[in-house]
Amino acid sequence: MAEETLTPVPDRAGDVRLSHVWRQFCAQLADAGDVLDRPTAPGTAIDQAEGVRYLSRLTRTALNMLVDSADPDFPRIFQLVVDAIGIGADNPDNICHQIVVNGNRDYRITGKRNGAPYLSIGAKANRYAIDGTMASNGEIELSEMDIAPDGSFEIIASKSQKPGNWLPMAEDTSLLIVRQTFNDKRTETPAVLRIERIGDGPSVPPILTPQTIETQLAAAAAWARGTASTFADWTEWFMSEPNRIYQGKDQSVYQRAGGDPRIWYGHLYYDLAPDEALVITAKPPECRFWNFQLDNWWMESLGFVHRNVWVNKSKAKYESDGSVIIVCADRDPGFGNWIDLAGHRTGTGLWRWIEAENAPVPQCKIVKI
């Protein structure tokens, strides 16, 4: 008779029960719901429903980042924002990837440009769970890089300077943000990237422990709460200057929140009666790229996959003098570039100039439709 291989039975005295960890996570996450009850938050059905959905989306992407992709020794390229997860006026013309890293490690990023017109990588100190900031420790963009004739490239991300394409990091660097911006995502092929840790480090990921999963879940809940609170604060800023580009903060505020230093950000808050439209006019300067988008109160981009809720440099219709007119309304008024309000009467919006020779502030006015 063949000898059987038996699976060891764990010692009952060593049993662990972690239901309290899950319940604690759910309780911590529930606190994010406070943002729905802010006195300034809209109480309309559409805005509250979108707010609840927004919190569920923040939870999903927080778990992806801080549980599934959290090991900086085995970095994983993931998308924090996709077409169904919007955060902080996410750009409809972007494909945005993130990578959790450790500032004390060195990394090699390799890739092929393909059809990406604009690709930047920023090294960030991710403190959204603490104070709503994501300060930049270093930046690199395609135009600054040595790229092979076939479009391939290699970047070293590290604290100490390296030859070739180097992305500076710092002691507190914890996240890399990769932004690809397109004139038309339907026709331009995205860059393909890979990343690996180089130098000393473990050869395989560690076995999961109760302490690790408890810490990761707590971090995910804190990030969801912190992110929801940060951008609700921003909307409250913009509400103080309705129906115009907000001028109450300088650009450094947006850079500290993870913004690309090559971009000028012009946020606004709109508040329209049922028979009103918001008309925005601007004369684009010489720039690499520009766009405008509408967002909801929670600063999620509206449903750009199915609705006409944004316009960019390549798709815009221009006036004879080179200016653009954007009309945010429930239906196409037959002039300018129509942007669909998508059922909203209040919300936010964002104008971007990328690598512009100057940054004129677009002008806004309310008209009757």
N, C-alpha and C positions, 0 to 999 in steps of 0.2 A: 504493500500500500504506500502511495506516494506521501511524503511528509507535507503536511499543510503549513502554509504561512499564515500566521494569525496577526490581525491588527491589534496593537496594544490598546487596552482599555484604560483611559485616563483615571488617575486616582481621584475619587470623588471628593476627597478633602481639598483638592486643588481646583475645583470647579469655580468658574467666574460667571457672574450674571451682570450684564451691562445695560439692562433696560433703563436704569437711571441716567445713563449717558445720553441715550436717545431722548428721553423726556426732558432732560436739561437743555439739549440742543433745541427742541421744539419750543420750549419756554423762552429761550434766548431769542430765537427767530421771531416769535410772536411779537416781541417788542418793536420790531420793524413796522408793525401795523400802526404805530402811533402817528406815522407820517400822514395816514389817511384822515386823521382827526384834527390836523392843524387848522386853526381858524381861517387861514388863507387858502387852504386847499379847496378846490371847487367841489360842490355837493351834487353836481349833476350826475345822472345815471351813467353817461358815457365816461366821464372823468373818474368816477369812483370805481367803475368796473375795470377801466384800464389801469387804475392804481393797484387794485388787487392782483391783476394779471402781471403787472410790473414787478411786484414783490415776489411772485412765483418765479418769474424769469431771473431776477437777481439771485434767488436761492439756487436755481439750477446752475447758473454760471459760476456762482461762488463755490459750489461743491466740485465742479469741474476743475476750477483753478486750485483750490486749497485742500482738496482731498485726492482727486485722481491725478492731478498734474503738479503736485506740491513738492516733489523730491528734486532739489537742485543738482544732485549728483547724477540724476538720470533725466535730463531736461526733456520736456515734451512740448512741442509746438501745438497750441490749441487756439480756438477762436473764442474770446470772451464775449464778443458781439457778433451776432449773425443777423439774418433778415428778420428773425422772430425774437431777437433779444436786443433791445436798444438801451444804451446808457449814455447820459451826458451829451445829448445831441450827436449821436452816432452818425457818421457820414454815409449817405446812400451810395456815394461813388468810391467808397473804400472797401478793401478787404483787410481786416485788421487781425493780426495774430499776436499772441502773448506767449512768453516763456518764463517760468519761475526759475530764478537763478540765485546764486550766492556770490556776493561781491568778492569773496576770498578765493573763488575758483576761477579757472581760465576755461574759455569755451571757443570752439571753432564752429563758425557758421559757413556753410557752403550752399551754393544755389546757382540757379540759372535765371537770368532776367526775363526771358521770353518777351511778352509784349507790354510789360508794366511800364507806364510812362514815368511814374514817380514811386520810389520806394525808400522809406526812411526807417531806421531802427534807432530807438531811444532806450538808454539804460535809465531805469527809474527806481526811486526809493518809494515803494508802494505803502502809503500810510492812510489809505482810505478808511480803514477800520478805526483809526486813531483820531486823525484831525482833518480828513478829507483832502490830503495833498498827495501828490505823486511827482516829487521834484525830479528834474532831469540831472543825471550825473554825466551824461555823454550822448552824443548824437552822431549819426553818419547817414549820408544819403547817396543815391546812385551817382549823382553828378560829381561827387567827391572821390569816387572809388575807381580803382584800377579794375577794369572788366576785360576779360579775354574776348577775342574776336567772335567766339561762339556764344557769348553772353554769360559765360560762367564766371563766378567770383568766389572769393574766400575772405572772411572777416574773422579777426581774432578779437574777442571781447575779454578784457582783463583790466585789473587795476594798474599794472605796470605797462608802459608803452611798448608796443611791438611793431616790427617793420611791416610794411604793406598796409592793407586796409585794417585799421584799428578802431574799435569801439571802446572808448574809455568807460570803466566802471569805477565804483567807489565802495568803501566798506559797507555802506547801507544799501547798495543796489540789490533789489530783490525781484525785479521784473524787467524783461525786455519787451518793448512794444514795437511790432513790425507793421507799418502802414503802407499799403499799396493803394494808390489813387489812380482812377481810370477816367478817361473821357467817355468810354462806353464799355461797361463790364461785360456786355453781351458779345462783343466782338474782339476784345483785347485779352490775350492769354496771360494769366497771372504768373508771376515768378514762383519758382519752386525752391523751397529752402529746407535744409536739414541742420541740426545742431548736435554737437557732442561735447561732453566735458573732456578736457585734456589735462594731463598731469596726474598726480596722485589722487587716489580715491577708491572707494569700494568697487568691487567687480560685479556685484549683484545688489539689488535693493534689499534693505533689511526686512525681516519678518514683521508684520504689523503687530503692534502691542495695544492693549487697552488705553494706555496713556497717550499714544500717538493719535489714535482715532478721536479720543476725547478732545485733544488739543486742536486737531484739524477741524472738527465740527464747531468748536467754539470760535475758531478764527473765521469760518465760513459765515456763521450767524452774525458776528461782529462786522464783517465786511458788508453783508447785505444791509444791515442797519445803517452803517456809516455811509454807504453809497446813497441809499435812499434819502438820508438826511442832508447830505452834502448838496445834492442837486435840487432838493426842495428849497434849501437856503438860497441857491442861485435864482430859482424862479421868483422867490420873494424879493430879491434884489431888483430883478427886471421889472417886477410889477410896479415899482416906484416910478418908473418912466414908461408908461404904457404906449404902445403903438409908435415906437421909435427905437432906433438902435441905442442900446443902453450904454451910457458913458460914465457910470458911477464907479467903475473899477478899471484899472489899467491892465494891459495885456499880461503882465507878470502873474496876475491871479490865475489866469487860464493856463499859463505855462506850468505853474506849480501844481496844477491838478492833472498834469500829464499831457498837456497840449504840445503840439509840435512847434518849436521856436521859429520855424520858417513860415508859420501861418498867422495872419491877423484874424481875430475872431470878433464878429459883430453880432452879439446876441440881442434878442428883442422879446417883448411880451406883447401879445395882441389881445384885445378885448373888443369884440365887434357885436353890434346889434344885428338882428336877423336880416336887415336890409342893407347892411354895410359890407364894404370890402376894404382890404388894406392894399394900397398901391405903393410900391417901392421903386425908386428910380436911382440909377447909378451909371456912371461912365467908367467902365473898367480901365484901370491903368495897364501898362505893360506888365504882364504877370505870367507865371507858369500855368496857373490854374485858378479858377474861381467857381464857387457854387453858392446857392441859397436853398435852404430847406425849411419846411414847417415841422414842428414837433408838438407833442401834447404838453400838458402842464408838468408832467413828470420828466420832461426832456427826453422822451423817446422819439426818434424819428417816426413820422406817420407811415402808413403801409405802402412804402415805395415800390414794392413788388407789383402791386395791382393798381395803384393810384398815382396820378400825376401831382406829386407833392414836393418836387424839387426841380431845379434847373441848374445846368452848369455851363461852363464856357463854350463847350463844343455843341451843345444842343439848343442854346438860346437863340431866339430871334432878336436881331439888333435893329435899332432905329437908324435913320440915315446918318446921324451924327456920331454913330458908334456907341450910343448909350443903350441901356436896357430898361424896359418897364416890366415889372412883375406885379401881377394882380392876384391877390389871395382872396378867393371868393368861392361861393358854393357851386357856381357854374361858370362856364367859359363866357366872358363878356364880349369876346370877339376882337380884342386888341391886346397888345403886349404879350407877355408870357403868363399863361394862366396856371395858378397853383391851387389845387383843390383843398378846401378846408376840411374835407373828410368828416363832416358832421360836427366839427368843433366851432365854438364861438370864442373860446379863450384858449391860450396855449403859448408856446414859445417858438422861436425860430432862430436861425443862425446863418449869417453871411460869412464866407471865408474868402480871403485873398491869400494865395500861396506864392511866395517869393515875388511879391509885387514891388515895383520901384517906389510906390507910395501907397497909402491906404486911405483913400477917400471914404468918408462915412456915408453909406447909402441914405437917401432921404425917404421918409415915410409920410403918407397922408391917408385919411379916411375918406372914402367916397361912397355915395349912395348908389345902390344897384337896383 
